[in-house]
């Protein structure tokens, strides 16, 4: 079987841009959040806004796993997904987990939670995502004795060539120059049904760093949003300790 690489994320963490980076390599088959269909459709945890459901996509965990394993018979596979889609269920499937080279992406939760709230004001605590990521990292360290590769979105934005290169080497892949730039407007395979979530990465021609002014504006906007939605503060307080633990492991 060929390698399977997974980037486990939390929502609004710049994960779709990182998936696009891997697509630009051209040497791995990419899947866009295959376990989304297990969490939102198969399990029906809640209704996901802006989802134009593809009826051909499997919704059962075992069927999604089989799809990924079958693809890996033909060549290397990469997928990005949210940890909360499969935690803790993945812990009961060590054989499948053992086939995967795991990596993780994190982003400042103030920015991530605010961005999520603007797209889905009714999102729940679990969908903040960072706790599930840490639980998964903790489990991997306990079962393998090694820490997986963790990258921070802000570091990628500041020096994409260096951090993406280090990320690829951490996965055992040779770095490819220029993969952080692409043709704006193109909709890759698997993105059409969730295009409403990814307008910025579709419109931009690559990874762009936030300016200090944008970062300050995000914090002010979060404070304003929290006046109308006080759960945002509770979500931030809940997920921040997990973010800090993950940040300590980041490249």
N, C-alpha and C positions, 0 to 999 in steps of 0.2 A: 504494500500500500504506500502511496505517496504521502508526503507531509500534509498535515492539516494545521493551519495557523488560525488562531482565534484572537481577536481584539475585543476584550470585555470592557464595557463602557457604562456610563450613566447618561441619562438624557441630556442633550444640549452640551455635550462635552467636546464638540468638534469631531465627533467620531465619523460622520459621513465624509468629512474632508479627508480623514485618514484612510477611510475605505477607498476614496478616489485616488489617493496616493498609490495604494496597492494595485488598483486597476491600471494606473499609468505604467506600472512595471511591465505588464503584458506577459508575465510568466506564471501567474497563478489564476485559477478560476475563482471569482469572487461571488459570495452570496451576501445579500443585504438583509440583515436581521432575520434569519430564517425562523428563530424561535419566537419572534413576535407573534406569529400566528398561533403558536401553542398557548401563549399567555393570554392574549386578548380574544382569540376566536375559539380555540380548543377548550381552554379552561374557562373562558368568559369571565375573567376577573372583573373587568369593567369595559365599557365601550370606549374604543380609542377614536378620538376625533381625527378628522382629515385622513381617514384610511379608506382608500378606494380598493376594496378587497378583490384580490385575484383568486377566483374559485379553483384554480389549478394548483395553488400552493397548499401543501399538506398542513394540517393543523394538529395532528397527534405527535407527541414527542418522539415516539419510536419511528414514525414515518419520516419526520424531519431528519432525525439521526441517520436513517437509512439513505436518505437523499444525499447527505453530505459524504457518507462513507462510500457510496456508489461513485460520486464524482471524484473522490480521491483515488479510486482505482484507475482513473484515466490520466490524472496529473495532479500537481499540487493544488491545494484548496486554501482559500482565505475566507473567513467570514467575520463580520463584526456584529456584536449583539450586546444586549443589556444583561448584566449578571442577574438581575432580579427575575428575568424570564425563566431561569433554570435553577436558581438557588432556593431551597436546598436540594431539589430533586437530583441535580447532577451528582451530588455526593453519594447517591445510591447507585451510581453508574460509573464506577472507577475504570472499567475497561474502556468505555468511550472517552472519558476524560484523559486516560493515559495515551490515547492516540493523538491528542491535541498538544501543540506547542502554544501555551497560554501567555497572553500579554494583556496589559490593562492601560486604559487611558483615563485621566482625571482632569478636571477643570475647576477653577475657583467656584465653589458652590453658590456664592452670591450671584455670579453671572449666570450659572447654569439654572438655578431655581427660578430666577427672574425670567429668563428666556422661556422656560417651560410654562410658567404661569401665563405669559403673554399669548401662548398658543393653546393652552388648556388650563383654564382657571380652576377646574375641579380635580386636578391631579392629586393623587393620594401620597401619603408619606412614603410608602414602599417605592414609588416611582421616582423619588429623589435619587435612588440608585446606589449611593455611596456605601451604605451599610452592607448591601448584598455583595458589592465588590470586595469589601474588606473581608467578609465571611468567606468568600471564595478564595482570596489570596491566603488567608489564614489556613484554610483547609489544604490548599496546595502545598504550603510550606510544611505543614504537619505530615502530609503523606509522601512528599518527595524529598524533603530536607533542603529544598532550595527555594529562593524567592524568584518569582517570575519577573519578566521585564515590565516595568511600570514607567509610563511617560506622562508628562504634564502638558496640557494644551498650550499653556503660556510659553513653555520652553520651546515647543515646536514652532510657535508663531515667531519667536524672537530669532531663532536660528534653524530654519527648517532643514537645510542641507545637512547640518551636523547632527541634529537630534534624530531625524529620520534615518540617516546613515547608521547611527548607533543603535536605533531600534531594529533595523534590518539585521545588523550583525548579531544582535541579541537573540534574534529568531533563527540565526544560522543562514541568513540570506545575504548575498552580496549586495551592497548598496548600488543604486542606479541613480545617476545624476539627473536633476531636473524634474523628478516625479512630483514635486510640490507645485508644479504649474501645469495648467491644462486649458483646453478650449472652453470658454464660458458658454453656457446655454445648452450644452449637450446633456441628454438624459440617459444615463447608463442603464443597463439591464437591471430590472428589479426595483428601480427608483420611482417609476411612474405612479404606483399605488400609494406612495407616501410623499409625493412631490410637495404637498402643502407644508411639510415639516422642514424642507430643505431649500427654501428659496435663496438664501444667501450663498450657499456653496454652489448652487446651480448658476447663479448670476456672476459669481466671481471667477476669475481665471487662475485661481491658486489660493494658497494659504497666506493670509494677511494678518499682521499683528494689530491688536487694539492699541490705540494711542493712549497716553496717560489721561487725556481729557475724556475719552470714551470710558475708560475704567472708572474714573470719578463719577461720571454721569450714571453709570450702571449702579453704583452704590447709592447714589441719591435717589434713583428711580426705584431701587429695591425698598428703600425706606418709605417712599411714598406709597408703593404698592402694598406694603405691609400694614398701612393704616386701614386699607380696605379689606385686606386678607391677612389677618394676624396669624393664620396657620403658617405663613411663610417664615415667620420668625421661629416658630416651633420646629418646622422642618429643617431650618438652617442649624439650630442648636442641636438637633438630633444627629444630623449627618456630618457636621463639622469635625467631631473627633475621629470619625472614620476617614475623612479626607486627610486630616493631618497625619494619620498613621500611614496612609498610602503615599502621601507626599514625601514622607521620610525615605521611602523606597525608590523614588523616581530618579531616572537618569538626570 
